[in-house]
Each structure stands twice: as C-alpha cells, then as structure tokens.
Amino acid sequence: MQEEIFIPIVMFLVVGIVVYQYLKNRHEERLALIEKADISPELKNVLRIRPVYPVKAVVKWAFLILGLGLALVIGGFIEPYVDEMVVGGLIFGLPGIMLLVYYKMYGKLDNPSQ
C-alpha cells in the first residue's frame, strides 16, 4: 500500500527537475548571448519590457471574436424557430463575414492608391 504513493511522487519530482533544468539552461544560454553581445531577434522580444502588438492584429482578433459573439447571440434568439444546422452555419459564417469586413476596412490602409 505504501509503495503505491511513491510512483506519483517520483513522477512529479522527475517532471519538476526536467522543467527546472530546461529553464535554467535557457537562462544561462541567454546570459551567455548577452555577454557576447550577440542578441538574436527572438531574444530581443523576450527582453523587451512591454510587448509590442501590432494594432491591426488586435483589431482583426476583435472583429473575429465580435463575429463569434454576434453569431451566438443571434443563434440563441432564432434557435427555437429554425433548425440546428442554421445556427451552426451562423457560428462559422458570421465570423468569416466579420473578417471580410475587417479586410475591406483595413486593406485600404495598406494600399492608399485604391
């Protein structure tokens, strides 16, 4: 009975040691790169104090999530009157339409000649 408790304890200890060694080695490697003054682009992003998010990416995700939320709300209202497949199509269709609206609105910013 007592031997059965050791298996999960040893398993968690081994996983914890592996994760610790991975993080420790990654930290030491980054310190060595900083000392050599050879900072990779990946490391520059890690060392940046505040992450920089492109505004267009945030707006794109906002449109996508807004479309999904609208689809769920509309689907909840029309579910008693229509088939379930209509609601499922709405859940996939409305976010797609919102992404098309996003690209229609923000595509003009990339090509000002249009």
GROMACS elastic network, one bead per residue, 0.5 to 0.9 nm:
[ bonds ]
;  ai    aj funct       b0    kb
    1     4     6  0.56728   500
    1     5     6  0.75847   500
    2     5     6  0.57988   500
    2     6     6  0.73859   500
    3     6     6  0.55151   500
    3     7     6  0.73767   500
    4     7     6  0.59180   500
    4     8     6  0.79160   500
    5     8     6  0.61675   500
    5     9     6  0.66966   500
    5    10     6  0.89444   500
    6     9     6  0.50936   500
    6    10     6  0.59444   500
    6    11     6  0.83964   500
    7    10     6  0.52889   500
    7    11     6  0.60747   500
    7    12     6  0.87146   500
    8    12     6  0.61371   500
    8    13     6  0.84964   500
    9    12     6  0.53192   500
    9    13     6  0.61669   500
    9    14     6  0.86605   500
   10    14     6  0.60792   500
   10    15     6  0.85894   500
   11    14     6  0.52550   500
   11    15     6  0.62734   500
   11    16     6  0.85713   500
   12    15     6  0.51355   500
   12    16     6  0.59864   500
   12    17     6  0.85305   500
   13    16     6  0.50405   500
   13    17     6  0.60963   500
   13    18     6  0.86112   500
   14    17     6  0.51291   500
   14    18     6  0.61938   500
   14    19     6  0.86539   500
   15    18     6  0.51755   500
   15    19     6  0.62105   500
   15    20     6  0.85447   500
   16    19     6  0.52119   500
   16    20     6  0.60464   500
   16    21     6  0.85958   500
   17    20     6  0.50185   500
   17    21     6  0.60937   500
   17    22     6  0.85298   500
   18    21     6  0.52163   500
   18    22     6  0.61590   500
   18    23     6  0.87004   500
   19    22     6  0.51013   500
   19    23     6  0.62222   500
   19    24     6  0.85284   500
   20    23     6  0.52712   500
   20    24     6  0.60251   500
   20    25     6  0.85506   500
   21    24     6  0.50179   500
   21    25     6  0.59937   500
   21    26     6  0.84256   500
   22    25     6  0.53048   500
   22    26     6  0.61412   500
   22    27     6  0.86213   500
   23    26     6  0.51009   500
   23    27     6  0.61367   500
   23    28     6  0.86436   500
   24    27     6  0.51499   500
   24    28     6  0.62250   500
   24    29     6  0.86203   500
   25    28     6  0.50574   500
   25    29     6  0.60586   500
   25    30     6  0.85911   500
   26    29     6  0.51001   500
   26    30     6  0.62556   500
   26    31     6  0.86812   500
   27    30     6  0.51723   500
   27    31     6  0.62412   500
   27    32     6  0.86663   500
   28    31     6  0.50698   500
   28    32     6  0.61759   500
   28    33     6  0.86580   500
   29    32     6  0.51029   500
   29    33     6  0.62683   500
   29    34     6  0.86892   500
   30    33     6  0.50523   500
   30    34     6  0.61899   500
   30    35     6  0.86421   500
   30    39     6  0.83912   500
   30    43     6  0.74241   500
   31    34     6  0.50488   500
   31    35     6  0.62044   500
   31    36     6  0.86960   500
   32    35     6  0.51072   500
   32    36     6  0.63167   500
   32    37     6  0.85834   500
   32    38     6  0.88537   500
   33    36     6  0.51370   500
   33    37     6  0.60997   500
   33    38     6  0.53696   500
   33    39     6  0.60121   500
   33    40     6  0.82590   500
   33    43     6  0.89383   500
   34    38     6  0.62223   500
   34    39     6  0.61161   500
   35    38     6  0.77572   500
   36    39     6  0.81341   500
   39    42     6  0.81646   500
   39    43     6  0.60947   500
   39    44     6  0.65160   500
   40    43     6  0.51683   500
   40    44     6  0.62957   500
   40    45     6  0.88924   500
   41    45     6  0.64691   500
   41    46     6  0.87863   500
   42    45     6  0.53577   500
   42    46     6  0.64686   500
   42    47     6  0.88540   500
   43    47     6  0.60997   500
   43    48     6  0.85303   500
   44    47     6  0.51948   500
   44    48     6  0.61276   500
   45    48     6  0.52359   500
   45    49     6  0.86532   500
   45    51     6  0.72741   500
   45    52     6  0.86871   500
   46    49     6  0.81171   500
   46    51     6  0.84163   500
   47    50     6  0.88577   500
   48    51     6  0.63364   500
   48    52     6  0.86040   500
   53    56     6  0.85657   500
   53    57     6  0.73595   500
   53    58     6  0.72839   500
   54    57     6  0.55080   500
   54    58     6  0.67122   500
   54    59     6  0.89381   500
   55    58     6  0.52234   500
   55    59     6  0.62209   500
   55    60     6  0.85960   500
   56    59     6  0.50822   500
   56    60     6  0.60590   500
   56    61     6  0.86869   500
   56   106     6  0.78152   500
   57    60     6  0.50255   500
   57    61     6  0.63118   500
   57    62     6  0.85547   500
   58    61     6  0.52406   500
   58    62     6  0.61280   500
   58    63     6  0.87162   500
   59    63     6  0.61860   500
   59    64     6  0.86080   500
   59   102     6  0.79769   500
   60    63     6  0.52161   500
   60    64     6  0.62820   500
   60    65     6  0.87450   500
   60    98     6  0.88950   500
   60    99     6  0.69813   500
   60   102     6  0.64522   500
   60   103     6  0.84055   500
   61    65     6  0.60923   500
   61    66     6  0.83317   500
   61    99     6  0.87617   500
   62    65     6  0.52734   500
   62    66     6  0.59135   500
   62    67     6  0.84725   500
   63    66     6  0.50158   500
   63    67     6  0.60669   500
   63    68     6  0.86326   500
   63    95     6  0.74708   500
   63    98     6  0.57248   500
   63    99     6  0.63939   500
   63   101     6  0.83380   500
   63   102     6  0.67293   500
   64    67     6  0.51747   500
   64    68     6  0.63365   500
   64    69     6  0.87167   500
   64    94     6  0.86467   500
   64    95     6  0.51355   500
   64    96     6  0.74589   500
   64    97     6  0.88758   500
   64    98     6  0.61425   500
   64    99     6  0.61215   500
   64   102     6  0.88111   500
   65    69     6  0.60944   500
   65    70     6  0.85319   500
   65    95     6  0.71618   500
   65    98     6  0.89549   500
   66    69     6  0.50856   500
   66    70     6  0.60957   500
   66    71     6  0.84920   500
   66    95     6  0.74247   500
   66    98     6  0.77979   500
   67    70     6  0.51257   500
   67    71     6  0.60628   500
   67    72     6  0.86403   500
   67    91     6  0.82135   500
   67    93     6  0.86192   500
   67    94     6  0.53188   500
   67    96     6  0.76421   500
   67    97     6  0.76306   500
   67    98     6  0.55890   500
   67    99     6  0.82409   500
   68    71     6  0.50526   500
   68    72     6  0.62583   500
   68    73     6  0.87121   500
   68    90     6  0.87033   500
   68    91     6  0.60916   500
   68    92     6  0.76621   500
   68    93     6  0.88370   500
   68    94     6  0.66236   500
   68    95     6  0.52836   500
   68    98     6  0.88655   500
   69    72     6  0.51554   500
   69    73     6  0.62348   500
   69    74     6  0.85910   500
   69    91     6  0.85288   500
   69    95     6  0.86004   500
   70    73     6  0.51108   500
   70    74     6  0.59848   500
   70    75     6  0.82119   500
   70    91     6  0.84981   500
   70    94     6  0.75456   500
   70    95     6  0.84753   500
   71    74     6  0.52265   500
   71    75     6  0.57682   500
   71    76     6  0.83977   500
   71    87     6  0.78224   500
   71    88     6  0.89808   500
   71    90     6  0.56170   500
   71    91     6  0.50124   500
   71    92     6  0.80507   500
   71    93     6  0.81316   500
   71    94     6  0.59034   500
   71    95     6  0.75775   500
   72    76     6  0.60149   500
   72    77     6  0.86873   500
   72    87     6  0.79982   500
   72    90     6  0.79772   500
   72    91     6  0.63991   500
   73    76     6  0.51143   500
   73    77     6  0.64469   500
   73    78     6  0.88562   500
   74    77     6  0.51678   500
   74    78     6  0.62265   500
   74    79     6  0.83223   500
   74    87     6  0.82631   500
   74    90     6  0.82871   500
   75    78     6  0.52739   500
   75    79     6  0.55767   500
   75    84     6  0.89287   500
   75    86     6  0.81431   500
   75    87     6  0.50679   500
   75    88     6  0.81644   500
   75    90     6  0.69966   500
   75    91     6  0.76789   500
   76    79     6  0.54076   500
   76    80     6  0.81370   500
   76    87     6  0.81149   500
   77    80     6  0.73864   500
   77    81     6  0.85365   500
   78    81     6  0.54684   500
   78    82     6  0.62901   500
   78    87     6  0.78713   500
   79    82     6  0.54953   500
   79    83     6  0.69422   500
   79    84     6  0.68143   500
   79    86     6  0.83613   500
   79    87     6  0.67276   500
   80    83     6  0.79919   500
   82    85     6  0.83127   500
   82    86     6  0.67107   500
   82    87     6  0.78829   500
   83    86     6  0.56378   500
   83    87     6  0.71968   500
   84    87     6  0.52658   500
   84    88     6  0.63414   500
   84    89     6  0.87002   500
   85    89     6  0.60555   500
   85    90     6  0.84392   500
   86    89     6  0.51020   500
   86    90     6  0.61110   500
   86    91     6  0.87045   500
   87    91     6  0.62600   500
   87    92     6  0.88868   500
   88    91     6  0.51421   500
   88    92     6  0.66461   500
   88    93     6  0.85107   500
   89    92     6  0.53063   500
   89    93     6  0.56893   500
   89    94     6  0.82907   500
   90    94     6  0.56406   500
   90    95     6  0.84133   500
   91    94     6  0.61107   500
   91    95     6  0.70931   500
   92    95     6  0.60803   500
   92    96     6  0.66608   500
   93    96     6  0.51694   500
   93    97     6  0.62578   500
   93    98     6  0.87229   500
   94    98     6  0.61549   500
   94    99     6  0.86364   500
   95    99     6  0.62158   500
   95   100     6  0.86667   500
   96    99     6  0.50722   500
   96   100     6  0.63437   500
   96   101     6  0.87020   500
   97   100     6  0.50200   500
   97   101     6  0.62649   500
   97   102     6  0.86378   500
   98   102     6  0.61678   500
   98   103     6  0.87073   500
   99   103     6  0.62174   500
   99   104     6  0.84853   500
  100   103     6  0.51496   500
  100   104     6  0.60532   500
  100   105     6  0.85627   500
  101   104     6  0.50028   500
  101   105     6  0.61116   500
  101   106     6  0.85258   500
  102   105     6  0.51563   500
  102   106     6  0.59256   500
  102   107     6  0.78463   500
  103   106     6  0.52074   500
  103   107     6  0.50851   500
  103   108     6  0.82559   500
  104   107     6  0.54541   500
  104   108     6  0.70265   500
  105   108     6  0.62533   500
  105   109     6  0.78571   500
  106   109     6  0.53008   500
  106   110     6  0.71152   500
  107   110     6  0.54389   500
  107   111     6  0.66678   500
  107   112     6  0.87783   500
  108   111     6  0.52147   500
  108   112     6  0.57364   500
  108   113     6  0.81133   500
  108   114     6  0.65451   500
  109   112     6  0.57201   500
  111   114     6  0.60477   500
